[in-house]
């Protein structure tokens, strides 16, 4: 059983999902990413019709899901293997796993890395997101060190998806700057304006 940390009062989380091809947004973050994630979620309405998957380089005792639940009225879930993705829900990774998408199902696998080997969990999820959602994939790279997310952003862009990177407001600029250097980022914005642009995209699909 997955855990809901908060339930949106506008929509019924158990409602039948008729659109199996809704957009899925990957939110990639690392060091300094908590505040960016909280800010982005605070500015998102809970009825965009999109699903949001948070992939962060979390520590072994992370309570990220509980913390993010305070910033949104969407239901927030800790990702479990075989979990179905629903619109207007937020999904958060656990420590020491890679998350991947197959259709509307999230899969997880345990990972072991050699000491000093860079984490690539954001790239991994974004790559599978691009494969399964194509132009309905949205990738966001927020604060963090090194370059995780750059390969995933490139793949989403090549699949005709939409890509974002945090601007100079990032506490740690390596990850967003490396994503920008790929030439595959559509929007470079602070978290609140990333939320506004995602909302604009969602609203444009309703007209």
N, C-alpha and C positions, 0 to 999 in steps of 0.2 A: 504493500500500500504506500502510495506517495503521500507527502504531507502538503497541505495547503496552509500557508502562513497567513494569508489574508484572502478574503473573498470579495470580489467586486459587487457592489450593490446595484449596479445598473443592469448587468446581464446575468443570466443563470449559467454557471459554469458547466452544468450538465446538459445544456441545450444540444440538440442534434446539430452536427456540423454538416451543412449541405455543400459548402465549397471546399473541396479537397485540395485546391490549388491556391490557397491563400499565401500571401507573402510570409516568409520567415526571416527575421532579422537576427544576425549573429553579432553579439556585442563582445568584442575581445578586449581584455584589459590585463594589466599586470601591476607592477609597483605604482602606487599612487592612483590606481584605478577606481578604488571604492567611491571616492567623492564624485568622480566623473560619472560613474554608473548611477549613483543616487540622484545626481542632478538631472541626468537624462531621463530617468524614470519619473521623477517628480513632474516633469513638463510634458509627459505623454498622457493623453486621455486613455481611459481603460476600454475604449470601444473602437479602436482603429481597425479591427478585423485582422490584424497581424499577430503573429506569435513572436516571442523574443527569447533567444537562447543566449545566456551569459556564459562565456568561457573565460575564466580568469586563472592565473597561476596562483592557486590558493594553497595555503599551508595545511598541515595535517590536522589541525584543530579548527578549521575554518567554520565560521557561522555566517557565511556570506548570505545565504538565502534568508535567514532571519533578519539580517540587517537591511537587505534590499526590500523586504516586505514592508518596512516602515515608510518606504518612499513611493509606493504605488498601491492603487486599489485593485489591481489585477491579482488573481491568484498566483502565488509564487511556489514553485515545486523544486525540490531537490531531484535531480535527474536519476532515474532508475532504468535499468536495461529493459527494453521493450515498451517504454512509455510512449503513449500516443500524444502527438503534438496537437494542441487546440488553439484557435485564434483567441486573442485577448488573455493569454496566459504567459507567464514568465517561467523559464526553466533555467536552473543554475547547476553548474557542474560541481562534482565532489573532488576532493584531492586525489591525486595519483590515478586518474583515469583519462582516457581519451574518449570523446563523444563523437558519434557519427550519425548521419541521417540516412534513412532508407525509406523513401515514400514519406509517410507521415509518422514514422516510428523512429525514436531515438535509441541508439545502441551504445553500449559502453564496453570498454575493455581495459583491464589493468595494464599499466605500463611500468617498465623498469628502465631507468636511464643510467648510464655511466656517470660518474662524478664529473661535473663540468660540462656535460652535454646539454646544449640549449633545449629549452622546452619548445615544442611545436604543436601544442594542443589546439591553438587558435587556427593555425594553418590547416590542421587535420580536419576540424569541423567545417571550416569555411569551404574546403575543397569538396567535401561530400554534399554540403548545402548547394554549391554551384552545380554539381552533377544532377541533383534531384529537383532543384527549383528553377534553375536557369535564370530567366528574366524576372522571376519572383523571389530571387535571393537578394538580400541586402546585407552588406558587410560593414561593420563599424570597428575601427581600431582606435582605442583610447590610450591613456597614459600607460607607459611601461618601458622597461629597458630591453635592449637588443632588438630583434627584428621579427619576432613571431607575429603573424598576421599578414606580412607582406606577400607571401606566396598565395595565401588564401584570397587576399584582395585582388591580386592579378587574375586568379582563376574565376572569381565572381564577375569581374569586369569582362573577361573574355567570353563568359556565358551570357552576356547582355544584362547582368544584374546591376545594382546601384551600390556605390561605395562611398564611405565617409572616413575621414580621419580627424582626430581632435587637433585643434589649432595650438597656438603657443600657450594656451591656458593649461596644457598638460603639465602635471607636476614632473613627470619623467617623459622626455620628448623622443627618446630613441624609437619606440615602436611606431608612433604616428608619423614621425619624420621619415623613417625607412619605408613606410607604406606610401607616403607621398612621392618619394624618389622613384617608385616604380612607374610613375606616370599614369597609374590606373585608378586614382582617387577622383571622384566626381565633386565632392564637397569637402572643404576644410573649414571646420566650424567649432565653436565651443559646444559642450554637451547640450545646453538648453536649446541652442539653435539647430543642432542635429535632431533633437526631438521635434522641433517645429517643422523641419523639412520632411521628416518621416510622416508626420501628421498630414502635411500638405499632400504628399504622395497618396496616402490612404484616402483622403477626401476626394482627390481627383479621380479615383477609381469608382466613386459612387455617382459621378455625374455622367 
